[in-house]
Amino acid sequence: MIRFFALIARAEGVSSQEFHDHWRHPHGTMGNRIANMRSYVQGHQIHTDLLGQDQASYEGIAITGFDNIQEALAFGNEPQYVEHVQPDEPNFVDQSRLLWLYTTEEVLVGRAKPQDGADYADTLWNDLDHGTSIQLLQFIRPGNPDWAGEDDAELGRRIGALRHARNPAASEAGDANPDLIGARQLWWPTLTAFQQGVAKDPDAVKQLLAQGGDAHTALVRSERFLR
């Protein structure tokens, strides 16, 4: 599985509400019909006092799954994208600021477990069963090859994340990954769960995010369009 991320900045003259709603529909409705995607999630950026002013630099983060790198790299030539989705992008996207990343995925924590002290309801939660979830996403810029730490999984548990994955850049993508070298994804079922989790152990979240070094970090409400 290849996980593709696109970091999307809002076009000038488009309000934040217009950006998010246009991305959902009509753009998301048309994008959901792209044939070679295996999954499609829209991450709509929401403010958190945990992060600095640059958290809103990219108000949308698209998270897409493909069977292999060949399918992922062919995305830009897929007929539905070429005929309907790509022509719509200038209506709400600042295309000059787009960033993207082709990755593989390493799941550190697949789901919460009773033996780790998780509450019963948390052990039942699976992001694939729900249309929305809260994600903390971090995108690593070149210059910090040691961004993945041995204690990452434990740090994620300490702040209440129910799922945690690292996404190193896919070597097969070659020069298609010019600006980023990896990503981190953490999931919570609700915004309240996120806020309570990071408040419970502020040192853990600081340590985890600091490992990214020069990185873009955002809290998003992830809306699943295609499982």
N, C-alpha and C positions, 0 to 999 in steps of 0.2 A: 504494500500500500504506500502510495505517495501522498503526503499531505502538502497541499499548496496554500500559501497565505498571500493575500493581497492587502496592503495597507493603503487605505483610500482617504484622500483629503477632500474636503468639501470645496466645490467650485465657488469662485467669487460671485457675489450677488445672489447666492442661494442661502436661505435661512437654515438653521440647524433642523428645525422641524421639517422643512421641505426636503432637505437631504435625506433624512431617515425615512420619511414616508415614501418618497420617490424610489428609494432603494428597495423598499419592501414591495411596492407596486407602483408602476408597472415593471420595474427592472427585475425584481426578484421573481415575479411570476413568469417572465420570459426566460430568465436565466435558469430556472428550475427545469426547463425542457432541453438543456444541453445534453446531448446523448451520452457522452463518454464520462460524465461525472458519476461517481459512486455515492458521494455525500456532498451536501451544500449547507453551510451554516453562515448566517450573517451575524457578525459581532457588532452591536451598536454601542458605541462608547458612552459611558456614564461617569459622572464625576465622583472622585473619592478624595478626601483630604489626605489620604496616604501618599498620594503622588503629587508631583509638581505641575507647573503651568503647562508644560509641553505634553501632558497626557491627552489633550484634545487636538494635537497636531493632525492626527488621523482619526476621524470620527467614525470610520467604518473599517472593519477588518473581516474580509471574506476568508472562510476556511473551507477548502474543498478537498475531497478525496478522489484519487484515481487508482486504477488497478496497478499501473506501472508507469515508469518515467516516460515511455513512448506516448502513452495516452495523455499524460500531463502536458508534455511539450507540444502535442498536437492540438491542444485546447484552442489556441488562437485561430486555427483553421477550420474548426467545427462549424458546419453550415448555420445552425441556430445562432451561434455566437456571432458569426460574421454578418448575417442578414438582419438580426433583430437586436441582439444584446450590445454589441460594440457600438453601433450607431447611436444608442441611447446614452452612452457614458458621458459625453460632453454636457448633457443636460443637468448633471449634478456633481460630476467628478472633476477635480483639478488634475488632469492627466499628466501634467508636467511634474507632479510630485508623487506619482505612484511608486510604491516599493513592492517587491514581491520576493517570495522565497519558496523553492521546491525542497521538501524535506522527507526524510524517513521518520518513523515515529518509534520512540522507546517509551513504553508505558511503565512508569515507576510504581504507581498505585492504580490498579484497575477499578477497585471499588472498596468501600469501607468494610472492615471485617470485625466480628465480635471479639476476636482474640487481641485486637488492637485497642479495645475499649470503646468501640463505636456504639452509639445508640441503635436500638433495633430498627427504627425508621431509616436511619442513615445506611444501614446494611442493605436495605431493600432498594435504595435509590440508584438508578442507572440513567445517565444523561440521554441515552438513546430512547428511553421511554417517555421523554418529556419534550414539549415543543420549545421550552425556554430553560435556560440555566444562566448562572453567573460565572464568568471566566475572568481570571487575571492572566493576561498575556504579556509576555516579554520577548522582545526581538533583539538579538545580539548583533552588534556591528563588529566588523573586523577589528582585530587587535587584542582580543581576549580569548585565546583558544582554550583556557581552563575554566570556562564558565559553568561547566557541569561538575558539580561536587559530589563526593561520596555520601554526604549526609542530606542530599536533596530530598529524598523520600521522607525522612524523619522530620525535616523542617516543614514540609507540606502538611504532614499529619498534625504537627503542633499548632498550625493555624486553621485546622478544621477542614482542609480541602478533602473532598471525597474522591477525587480522581486527580492524577498528576502525570503529565507526560512531558518528555523532552523531545525536541525535534531538531536534530542536527541537519545541516544542509546536505542534500543528496549529492554525492560526488558525481553521479551519472549526469547531473544537470550541467556540469561544467560552467561555462561563462554565463549561463542563464541566471545565476545567483550573484549579481555584482555587488550588492550593498549589504547583505546580511549573512551571518554564518550559522544561525540557529535560532530556535524559539523554545519557550517554555509555556506550558498550559496548565492551569490549575482550575478546578471546577468546584462550585458550591450550588446547592439547589435553589437558594434564594439570596437576595441582597442582604437581608437580615442575618442569614447564616454566615455570609462573608464578613460582615461588620463585626459580629460577635467573635468569629474565629480569629481575625487579626488583632482585635482588642485583647483577646485572651493571652497572646504571646507576641507582643510587638517586636521583641528582639529577634524572634525567629523569622518574621517577615522581612525585617531589615537585613538580616544576614542572607536570606535567600535572594532578595532582589539585588543586594550589593555584589553578589557573585557574577551578575550579568555585566558589570562594568559599564562600558559605553553602550547603552541599550535604550530602546523605546518600550515603555511599559504602559499598559492601559487596562482599565477595568471595563468589561463589556457585558451587555445583556445579549446572550447568544440565542438566536432564533433559528430553529432547524427547519429548513425548507425541504430537504431530501435526506433521508436516513442513510 
